[in-house]
């Protein structure tokens, strides 16, 4: 049987797979809350645990997933771990989202419709 090839441009775009994986990581509400908390600056695990009212093992688990995804960095100081956002990774995520699914495509599509409708 002959293997079919995708005909949609976005179906062949390897960036879609990477974006999908990153979105899967941040789709967990606790992970998204952690990212939101880190936007105000570096936090230790105890601050995240307390601020989100979750257990230390759960906070550490989610921070580990975010770190593995390259979205947060960890800095050790004695026995404490401090987490911060990897701004380059978040900028890349935002850029990929805009390029693949972003508002420019909607704007371009709206303009095409307006022009073709004689507006």
C-alpha positions in Angstrom: 0.0 0.0 0.0 1.3 3.4 -1.0 2.0 5.8 1.9 0.0 9.0 1.6 1.7 12.3 2.0 0.1 15.2 3.8 -1.2 17.9 1.5 -1.5 20.7 4.1 1.6 22.8 4.5 1.3 22.8 8.3 1.0 19.0 8.4 4.5 18.6 7.0 5.9 21.3 9.3 8.2 19.7 11.9 7.8 22.7 14.2 4.1 21.6 14.8 5.3 18.5 16.6 7.7 20.5 18.8 5.0 23.1 19.6 2.5 20.4 20.3 4.9 18.7 22.8 5.6 22.0 24.6 1.9 22.9 24.7 1.2 19.4 26.2 3.8 20.2 29.0 2.2 23.6 29.9 -1.4 22.4 29.5 -1.2 21.1 33.1 -2.8 23.8 35.3 -0.2 23.5 38.0 2.7 23.9 35.5 0.9 26.9 33.9 0.5 28.4 37.4 4.2 27.8 38.1 5.2 29.6 34.9 2.9 32.5 35.8 4.4 32.7 39.3 7.9 32.7 37.8 7.1 35.7 35.6 7.6 37.9 38.7 11.1 36.4 39.3 13.1 33.5 40.6 11.4 31.4 43.3 12.5 28.5 45.6 10.5 25.3 45.6 9.1 26.3 49.1 7.7 29.5 47.7 6.0 27.7 44.8 4.7 25.0 47.1 3.3 27.6 49.5 2.0 30.0 46.8 0.1 27.3 44.9 -1.0 25.4 48.0 0.5 22.1 46.6 2.8 19.6 48.3 6.6 19.8 47.9 6.8 16.5 46.0 4.1 17.7 43.5 5.8 21.1 43.1 9.2 19.4 42.5 7.6 17.0 40.0 6.1 19.8 37.9 9.3 21.9 38.1 11.2 18.9 36.9 8.9 18.5 33.9 9.2 22.2 33.1 13.0 22.0 33.4 13.2 18.9 31.2 11.1 20.9 28.6 13.7 23.7 28.8 11.2 26.2 30.1 12.7 26.8 33.5 16.2 26.7 34.9 17.4 25.7 38.3 20.1 27.3 40.5 21.3 25.4 43.6 22.3 27.3 46.7 23.2 25.1 49.6 20.3 22.7 50.0 17.8 25.0 48.3 16.8 25.0 44.6 15.7 28.3 42.9 13.8 28.2 39.7 13.5 30.9 37.0 12.1 31.2 33.5 14.2 30.5 30.5 13.1 33.6 28.6 14.6 32.5 25.3 12.5 29.3 25.4 9.4 31.2 26.1 10.1 33.7 23.4 10.7 30.8 21.0 7.4 29.2 22.1 5.5 32.4 21.5 7.2 32.9 18.1 6.4 29.4 17.0 2.8 29.7 18.1 2.5 32.9 16.2 4.1 31.5 13.1 2.1 28.2 13.1 -1.3 29.3 14.4 -0.9 33.0 14.9 -2.9 36.1 14.4 -1.1 37.1 11.3 -2.6 34.1 9.4 -6.0 35.2 10.6 -5.4 38.8 9.5 -4.1 37.6 6.1 -7.1 35.4 5.7 -9.5 38.3 6.6 -7.8 40.6 4.2 -8.0 38.0 1.4 -11.8 37.6 2.0 -12.3 41.4 2.1 -10.4 41.8 -1.1 -12.2 39.0 -2.9 -15.6 40.3 -1.7 -14.8 43.6 -3.2 -14.4 45.5 0.1 
